[in-house]
Amino acid sequence: MGTQRIRTNLITESNGCVERWHRTLKSALTSHMDTSNWTNLLPYVL
């Protein structure tokens, strides 16, 4: 297939930003009363 595997180093600053974004997103989604239907709420939160 001609593919090649490339590995990169972990960047802790980027990981922190992603974790912070996940925490914010989760907080926004769980602040609504009906959390069982979060897939429909996602466009409004983003």
mmCIF file as Biopython writes it, N, C-alpha, C and O atoms, coordinates in Angstrom:
data_model
#
loop_
_atom_site.group_PDB
_atom_site.id
_atom_site.type_symbol
_atom_site.label_atom_id
_atom_site.label_alt_id
_atom_site.label_comp_id
_atom_site.label_asym_id
_atom_site.label_entity_id
_atom_site.label_seq_id
_atom_site.pdbx_PDB_ins_code
_atom_site.Cartn_x
_atom_site.Cartn_y
_atom_site.Cartn_z
_atom_site.occupancy
_atom_site.B_iso_or_equiv
_atom_site.auth_seq_id
_atom_site.auth_asym_id
_atom_site.pdbx_PDB_model_num
ATOM 1   N N  . MET A ? 1  ? 0.821   -1.198 0.000  1.0 0.0 1  A 1 
ATOM 2   C CA . MET A ? 1  ? 0.000   0.000  0.000  1.0 0.0 1  A 1 
ATOM 3   C C  . MET A ? 1  ? 0.861   1.258  0.000  1.0 0.0 1  A 1 
ATOM 4   O O  . MET A ? 1  ? 0.370   2.333  -0.343 1.0 0.0 1  A 1 
ATOM 5   N N  . GLY A ? 2  ? 2.098   1.152  0.366  1.0 0.0 2  A 1 
ATOM 6   C CA . GLY A ? 2  ? 2.959   2.327  0.360  1.0 0.0 2  A 1 
ATOM 7   C C  . GLY A ? 2  ? 2.730   3.269  1.525  1.0 0.0 2  A 1 
ATOM 8   O O  . GLY A ? 2  ? 3.036   4.457  1.429  1.0 0.0 2  A 1 
ATOM 9   N N  . THR A ? 3  ? 2.193   2.751  2.632  1.0 0.0 3  A 1 
ATOM 10  C CA . THR A ? 3  ? 1.960   3.619  3.790  1.0 0.0 3  A 1 
ATOM 11  C C  . THR A ? 3  ? 3.172   3.608  4.706  1.0 0.0 3  A 1 
ATOM 12  O O  . THR A ? 3  ? 3.996   2.695  4.665  1.0 0.0 3  A 1 
ATOM 13  N N  . GLN A ? 4  ? 3.263   4.627  5.521  1.0 0.0 4  A 1 
ATOM 14  C CA . GLN A ? 4  ? 4.387   4.780  6.434  1.0 0.0 4  A 1 
ATOM 15  C C  . GLN A ? 4  ? 3.859   5.292  7.765  1.0 0.0 4  A 1 
ATOM 16  O O  . GLN A ? 4  ? 3.045   6.215  7.795  1.0 0.0 4  A 1 
ATOM 17  N N  . ARG A ? 5  ? 4.310   4.706  8.856  1.0 0.0 5  A 1 
ATOM 18  C CA . ARG A ? 5  ? 3.870   5.126  10.183 1.0 0.0 5  A 1 
ATOM 19  C C  . ARG A ? 5  ? 4.796   6.222  10.693 1.0 0.0 5  A 1 
ATOM 20  O O  . ARG A ? 5  ? 6.019   6.088  10.656 1.0 0.0 5  A 1 
ATOM 21  N N  . ILE A ? 6  ? 4.196   7.306  11.166 1.0 0.0 6  A 1 
ATOM 22  C CA . ILE A ? 6  ? 4.958   8.434  11.696 1.0 0.0 6  A 1 
ATOM 23  C C  . ILE A ? 6  ? 4.498   8.677  13.128 1.0 0.0 6  A 1 
ATOM 24  O O  . ILE A ? 6  ? 3.300   8.774  13.393 1.0 0.0 6  A 1 
ATOM 25  N N  . ARG A ? 7  ? 5.442   8.772  14.038 1.0 0.0 7  A 1 
ATOM 26  C CA . ARG A ? 7  ? 5.129   9.072  15.443 1.0 0.0 7  A 1 
ATOM 27  C C  . ARG A ? 7  ? 5.572   10.494 15.760 1.0 0.0 7  A 1 
ATOM 28  O O  . ARG A ? 7  ? 6.591   10.975 15.265 1.0 0.0 7  A 1 
ATOM 29  N N  . THR A ? 8  ? 4.776   11.152 16.601 1.0 0.0 8  A 1 
ATOM 30  C CA . THR A ? 8  ? 5.128   12.497 17.044 1.0 0.0 8  A 1 
ATOM 31  C C  . THR A ? 8  ? 5.228   12.508 18.560 1.0 0.0 8  A 1 
ATOM 32  O O  . THR A ? 8  ? 4.681   11.632 19.230 1.0 0.0 8  A 1 
ATOM 33  N N  . ASN A ? 9  ? 5.916   13.482 19.092 1.0 0.0 9  A 1 
ATOM 34  C CA . ASN A ? 9  ? 6.035   13.639 20.539 1.0 0.0 9  A 1 
ATOM 35  C C  . ASN A ? 9  ? 4.746   14.226 21.102 1.0 0.0 9  A 1 
ATOM 36  O O  . ASN A ? 9  ? 4.038   14.971 20.424 1.0 0.0 9  A 1 
ATOM 37  N N  . LEU A ? 10 ? 4.458   13.883 22.342 1.0 0.0 10 A 1 
ATOM 38  C CA . LEU A ? 10 ? 3.308   14.466 23.013 1.0 0.0 10 A 1 
ATOM 39  C C  . LEU A ? 10 ? 3.611   15.907 23.378 1.0 0.0 10 A 1 
ATOM 40  O O  . LEU A ? 10 ? 4.716   16.227 23.816 1.0 0.0 10 A 1 
ATOM 41  N N  . ILE A ? 11 ? 2.643   16.760 23.199 1.0 0.0 11 A 1 
ATOM 42  C CA . ILE A ? 11 ? 2.792   18.168 23.560 1.0 0.0 11 A 1 
ATOM 43  C C  . ILE A ? 11 ? 1.837   18.432 24.717 1.0 0.0 11 A 1 
ATOM 44  O O  . ILE A ? 11 ? 0.623   18.494 24.526 1.0 0.0 11 A 1 
ATOM 45  N N  . THR A ? 12 ? 2.384   18.586 25.902 1.0 0.0 12 A 1 
ATOM 46  C CA . THR A ? 12 ? 1.541   18.709 27.094 1.0 0.0 12 A 1 
ATOM 47  C C  . THR A ? 12 ? 0.680   19.964 27.061 1.0 0.0 12 A 1 
ATOM 48  O O  . THR A ? 12 ? -0.430  19.951 27.595 1.0 0.0 12 A 1 
ATOM 49  N N  . GLU A ? 13 ? 1.151   21.041 26.456 1.0 0.0 13 A 1 
ATOM 50  C CA . GLU A ? 13 ? 0.354   22.264 26.378 1.0 0.0 13 A 1 
ATOM 51  C C  . GLU A ? 13 ? -0.913  22.026 25.560 1.0 0.0 13 A 1 
ATOM 52  O O  . GLU A ? 13 ? -1.992  22.493 25.923 1.0 0.0 13 A 1 
ATOM 53  N N  . SER A ? 14 ? -0.775  21.305 24.469 1.0 0.0 14 A 1 
ATOM 54  C CA . SER A ? 14 ? -1.939  20.996 23.630 1.0 0.0 14 A 1 
ATOM 55  C C  . SER A ? 14 ? -2.905  20.087 24.364 1.0 0.0 14 A 1 
ATOM 56  O O  . SER A ? 14 ? -4.119  20.276 24.284 1.0 0.0 14 A 1 
ATOM 57  N N  . ASN A ? 15 ? -2.381  19.109 25.075 1.0 0.0 15 A 1 
ATOM 58  C CA . ASN A ? 15 ? -3.241  18.201 25.834 1.0 0.0 15 A 1 
ATOM 59  C C  . ASN A ? 15 ? -4.042  18.967 26.876 1.0 0.0 15 A 1 
ATOM 60  O O  . ASN A ? 15 ? -5.217  18.672 27.094 1.0 0.0 15 A 1 
ATOM 61  N N  . GLY A ? 16 ? -3.422  19.940 27.515 1.0 0.0 16 A 1 
ATOM 62  C CA . GLY A ? 16 ? -4.115  20.751 28.512 1.0 0.0 16 A 1 
ATOM 63  C C  . GLY A ? 16 ? -5.250  21.548 27.901 1.0 0.0 16 A 1 
ATOM 64  O O  . GLY A ? 16 ? -6.319  21.669 28.500 1.0 0.0 16 A 1 
ATOM 65  N N  . CYS A ? 17 ? -5.029  22.094 26.713 1.0 0.0 17 A 1 
ATOM 66  C CA . CYS A ? 17 ? -6.072  22.849 26.017 1.0 0.0 17 A 1 
ATOM 67  C C  . CYS A ? 17 ? -7.243  21.950 25.651 1.0 0.0 17 A 1 
ATOM 68  O O  . CYS A ? 17 ? -8.402  22.342 25.794 1.0 0.0 17 A 1 
ATOM 69  N N  . VAL A ? 18 ? -6.944  20.762 25.186 1.0 0.0 18 A 1 
ATOM 70  C CA . VAL A ? 18 ? -7.999  19.816 24.808 1.0 0.0 18 A 1 
ATOM 71  C C  . VAL A ? 18 ? -8.782  19.384 26.037 1.0 0.0 18 A 1 
ATOM 72  O O  . VAL A ? 18 ? -10.010 19.316 25.993 1.0 0.0 18 A 1 
ATOM 73  N N  . GLU A ? 19 ? -8.097  19.095 27.123 1.0 0.0 19 A 1 
ATOM 74  C CA . GLU A ? 19 ? -8.781  18.698 28.357 1.0 0.0 19 A 1 
ATOM 75  C C  . GLU A ? 19 ? -9.675  19.821 28.868 1.0 0.0 19 A 1 
ATOM 76  O O  . GLU A ? 19 ? -10.790 19.568 29.324 1.0 0.0 19 A 1 
ATOM 77  N N  . ARG A ? 20 ? -9.198  21.047 28.797 1.0 0.0 20 A 1 
ATOM 78  C CA . ARG A ? 20 ? -9.987  22.194 29.233 1.0 0.0 20 A 1 
ATOM 79  C C  . ARG A ? 20 ? -11.240 22.334 28.366 1.0 0.0 20 A 1 
ATOM 80  O O  . ARG A ? 20 ? -12.329 22.594 28.877 1.0 0.0 20 A 1 
ATOM 81  N N  . TRP A ? 21 ? -11.078 22.159 27.038 1.0 0.0 21 A 1 
ATOM 82  C CA . TRP A ? 21 ? -12.215 22.252 26.127 1.0 0.0 21 A 1 
ATOM 83  C C  . TRP A ? 21 ? -13.229 21.148 26.424 1.0 0.0 21 A 1 
ATOM 84  O O  . TRP A ? 21 ? -14.433 21.406 26.403 1.0 0.0 21 A 1 
ATOM 85  N N  . HIS A ? 22 ? -12.774 19.935 26.698 1.0 0.0 22 A 1 
ATOM 86  C CA . HIS A ? 22 ? -13.686 18.838 27.027 1.0 0.0 22 A 1 
ATOM 87  C C  . HIS A ? 22 ? -14.460 19.141 28.306 1.0 0.0 22 A 1 
ATOM 88  O O  . HIS A ? 22 ? -15.653 18.851 28.394 1.0 0.0 22 A 1 
ATOM 89  N N  . ARG A ? 23 ? -13.788 19.720 29.294 1.0 0.0 23 A 1 
ATOM 90  C CA . ARG A ? 23 ? -14.452 20.074 30.549 1.0 0.0 23 A 1 
ATOM 91  C C  . ARG A ? 23 ? -15.528 21.139 30.305 1.0 0.0 23 A 1 
ATOM 92  O O  . ARG A ? 23 ? -16.624 21.055 30.860 1.0 0.0 23 A 1 
ATOM 93  N N  . THR A ? 24 ? -15.216 22.136 29.476 1.0 0.0 24 A 1 
ATOM 94  C CA . THR A ? 24 ? -16.177 23.194 29.156 1.0 0.0 24 A 1 
ATOM 95  C C  . THR A ? 24 ? -17.369 22.636 28.394 1.0 0.0 24 A 1 
ATOM 96  O O  . THR A ? 24 ? -18.516 22.972 28.687 1.0 0.0 24 A 1 
ATOM 97  N N  . LEU A ? 25 ? -17.096 21.788 27.423 1.0 0.0 25 A 1 
ATOM 98  C CA . LEU A ? 25 ? -18.157 21.183 26.624 1.0 0.0 25 A 1 
ATOM 99  C C  . LEU A ? 25 ? -19.066 20.309 27.484 1.0 0.0 25 A 1 
ATOM 100 O O  . LEU A ? 25 ? -20.289 20.369 27.361 1.0 0.0 25 A 1 
ATOM 101 N N  . LYS A ? 26 ? -18.471 19.506 28.347 1.0 0.0 26 A 1 
ATOM 102 C CA . LYS A ? 26 ? -19.259 18.642 29.230 1.0 0.0 26 A 1 
ATOM 103 C C  . LYS A ? 26 ? -20.125 19.473 30.166 1.0 0.0 26 A 1 
ATOM 104 O O  . LYS A ? 26 ? -21.282 19.131 30.411 1.0 0.0 26 A 1 
ATOM 105 N N  . SER A ? 27 ? -19.578 20.551 30.683 1.0 0.0 27 A 1 
ATOM 106 C CA . SER A ? 27 ? -20.331 21.423 31.573 1.0 0.0 27 A 1 
ATOM 107 C C  . SER A ? 27 ? -21.518 22.050 30.849 1.0 0.0 27 A 1 
ATOM 108 O O  . SER A ? 27 ? -22.613 22.139 31.403 1.0 0.0 27 A 1 
ATOM 109 N N  . ALA A ? 28 ? -21.297 22.481 29.616 1.0 0.0 28 A 1 
ATOM 110 C CA . ALA A ? 28 ? -22.381 23.088 28.842 1.0 0.0 28 A 1 
ATOM 111 C C  . ALA A ? 28 ? -23.472 22.072 28.527 1.0 0.0 28 A 1 
ATOM 112 O O  . ALA A ? 28 ? -24.659 22.395 28.587 1.0 0.0 28 A 1 
ATOM 113 N N  . LEU A ? 29 ? -23.078 20.853 28.194 1.0 0.0 29 A 1 
ATOM 114 C CA . LEU A ? 29 ? -24.066 19.827 27.859 1.0 0.0 29 A 1 
ATOM 115 C C  . LEU A ? 29 ? -24.850 19.365 29.075 1.0 0.0 29 A 1 
ATOM 116 O O  . LEU A ? 29 ? -26.055 19.132 28.981 1.0 0.0 29 A 1 
ATOM 117 N N  . THR A ? 30 ? -24.186 19.230 30.215 1.0 0.0 30 A 1 
ATOM 118 C CA . THR A ? 30 ? -24.878 18.735 31.408 1.0 0.0 30 A 1 
ATOM 119 C C  . THR A ? 30 ? -25.673 19.823 32.120 1.0 0.0 30 A 1 
ATOM 120 O O  . THR A ? 30 ? -26.417 19.518 33.052 1.0 0.0 30 A 1 
ATOM 121 N N  . SER A ? 31 ? -25.541 21.078 31.711 1.0 0.0 31 A 1 
ATOM 122 C CA . SER A ? 31 ? -26.309 22.146 32.345 1.0 0.0 31 A 1 
ATOM 123 C C  . SER A ? 31 ? -27.767 22.133 31.890 1.0 0.0 31 A 1 
ATOM 124 O O  . SER A ? 31 ? -28.613 22.772 32.516 1.0 0.0 31 A 1 
ATOM 125 N N  . HIS A ? 32 ? -28.066 21.422 30.820 1.0 0.0 32 A 1 
ATOM 126 C CA . HIS A ? 32 ? -29.443 21.306 30.351 1.0 0.0 32 A 1 
ATOM 127 C C  . HIS A ? 32 ? -30.152 20.201 31.123 1.0 0.0 32 A 1 
ATOM 128 O O  . HIS A ? 32 ? -29.520 19.259 31.602 1.0 0.0 32 A 1 
ATOM 129 N N  . MET A ? 33 ? -31.446 20.324 31.237 1.0 0.0 33 A 1 
ATOM 130 C CA . MET A ? 33 ? -32.219 19.377 32.037 1.0 0.0 33 A 1 
ATOM 131 C C  . MET A ? 33 ? -32.218 17.972 31.436 1.0 0.0 33 A 1 
ATOM 132 O O  . MET A ? 33 ? -32.056 16.996 32.169 1.0 0.0 33 A 1 
ATOM 133 N N  . ASP A ? 34 ? -32.395 17.849 30.130 1.0 0.0 34 A 1 
ATOM 134 C CA . ASP A ? 34 ? -32.508 16.540 29.487 1.0 0.0 34 A 1 
ATOM 135 C C  . ASP A ? 34 ? -31.156 16.118 28.930 1.0 0.0 34 A 1 
ATOM 136 O O  . ASP A ? 34 ? -30.845 16.403 27.773 1.0 0.0 34 A 1 
ATOM 137 N N  . THR A ? 35 ? -30.358 15.445 29.737 1.0 0.0 35 A 1 
ATOM 138 C CA . THR A ? 35 ? -29.021 15.034 29.297 1.0 0.0 35 A 1 
ATOM 139 C C  . THR A ? 35 ? -29.051 13.748 28.482 1.0 0.0 35 A 1 
ATOM 140 O O  . THR A ? 35 ? -28.031 13.373 27.904 1.0 0.0 35 A 1 
ATOM 141 N N  . SER A ? 36 ? -30.184 13.064 28.419 1.0 0.0 36 A 1 
ATOM 142 C CA . SER A ? 36 ? -30.259 11.834 27.631 1.0 0.0 36 A 1 
ATOM 143 C C  . SER A ? 36 ? -30.281 12.121 26.137 1.0 0.0 36 A 1 
ATOM 144 O O  . SER A ? 36 ? -30.053 11.221 25.329 1.0 0.0 36 A 1 
ATOM 145 N N  . ASN A ? 37 ? -30.550 13.354 25.769 1.0 0.0 37 A 1 
ATOM 146 C CA . ASN A ? 37 ? -30.660 13.730 24.367 1.0 0.0 37 A 1 
ATOM 147 C C  . ASN A ? 37 ? -29.540 14.695 23.977 1.0 0.0 37 A 1 
ATOM 148 O O  . ASN A ? 37 ? -29.780 15.649 23.237 1.0 0.0 37 A 1 
ATOM 149 N N  . TRP A ? 38 ? -28.330 14.460 24.462 1.0 0.0 38 A 1 
ATOM 150 C CA . TRP A ? 38 ? -27.230 15.407 24.285 1.0 0.0 38 A 1 
ATOM 151 C C  . TRP A ? 38 ? -26.787 15.547 22.841 1.0 0.0 38 A 1 
ATOM 152 O O  . TRP A ? 38 ? -26.224 16.581 22.482 1.0 0.0 38 A 1 
ATOM 153 N N  . THR A ? 39 ? -27.016 14.556 22.002 1.0 0.0 39 A 1 
ATOM 154 C CA . THR A ? 39 ? -26.599 14.668 20.601 1.0 0.0 39 A 1 
ATOM 155 C C  . THR A ? 39 ? -27.382 15.751 19.872 1.0 0.0 39 A 1 
ATOM 156 O O  . THR A ? 39 ? -26.854 16.380 18.955 1.0 0.0 39 A 1 
ATOM 157 N N  . ASN A ? 40 ? -28.623 15.976 20.262 1.0 0.0 40 A 1 
ATOM 158 C CA . ASN A ? 40 ? -29.399 17.061 19.655 1.0 0.0 40 A 1 
ATOM 159 C C  . ASN A ? 40 ? -28.999 18.418 20.210 1.0 0.0 40 A 1 
ATOM 160 O O  . ASN A ? 40 ? -29.167 19.432 19.532 1.0 0.0 40 A 1 
ATOM 161 N N  . LEU A ? 41 ? -28.474 18.460 21.430 1.0 0.0 41 A 1 
ATOM 162 C CA . LEU A ? 41 ? -28.055 19.721 22.039 1.0 0.0 41 A 1 
ATOM 163 C C  . LEU A ? 41 ? -26.681 20.177 21.563 1.0 0.0 41 A 1 
ATOM 164 O O  . LEU A ? 41 ? -26.355 21.360 21.653 1.0 0.0 41 A 1 
ATOM 165 N N  . LEU A ? 42 ? -25.890 19.263 21.068 1.0 0.0 42 A 1 
ATOM 166 C CA . LEU A ? 42 ? -24.505 19.559 20.706 1.0 0.0 42 A 1 
ATOM 167 C C  . LEU A ? 42 ? -24.360 20.735 19.739 1.0 0.0 42 A 1 
ATOM 168 O O  . LEU A ? 42 ? -23.496 21.579 19.974 1.0 0.0 42 A 1 
ATOM 169 N N  . PRO A ? 43 ? -25.151 20.844 18.662 1.0 0.0 43 A 1 
ATOM 170 C CA . PRO A ? 43 ? -24.990 21.996 17.765 1.0 0.0 43 A 1 
ATOM 171 C C  . PRO A ? 43 ? -25.242 23.333 18.455 1.0 0.0 43 A 1 
ATOM 172 O O  . PRO A ? 43 ? -24.615 24.333 18.104 1.0 0.0 43 A 1 
ATOM 173 N N  . TYR A ? 44 ? -26.150 23.368 19.431 1.0 0.0 44 A 1 
ATOM 174 C CA . TYR A ? 44 ? -26.436 24.613 20.134 1.0 0.0 44 A 1 
ATOM 175 C C  . TYR A ? 44 ? -25.311 25.000 21.082 1.0 0.0 44 A 1 
ATOM 176 O O  . TYR A ? 44 ? -25.043 26.184 21.289 1.0 0.0 44 A 1 
ATOM 177 N N  . VAL A ? 45 ? -24.665 24.018 21.645 1.0 0.0 45 A 1 
ATOM 178 C CA . VAL A ? 45 ? -23.570 24.269 22.588 1.0 0.0 45 A 1 
ATOM 179 C C  . VAL A ? 45 ? -22.315 24.724 21.847 1.0 0.0 45 A 1 
ATOM 180 O O  . VAL A ? 45 ? -21.583 25.594 22.319 1.0 0.0 45 A 1 
ATOM 181 N N  . LEU A ? 46 ? -22.077 24.123 20.682 1.0 0.0 46 A 1 
ATOM 182 C CA . LEU A ? 46 ? -20.887 24.488 19.915 1.0 0.0 46 A 1 
ATOM 183 C C  . LEU A ? 46 ? -21.073 25.840 19.303 1.0 0.0 46 A 1 
ATOM 184 O O  . LEU A ? 46 ? -20.181 26.334 18.614 1.0 0.0 46 A 1 
#
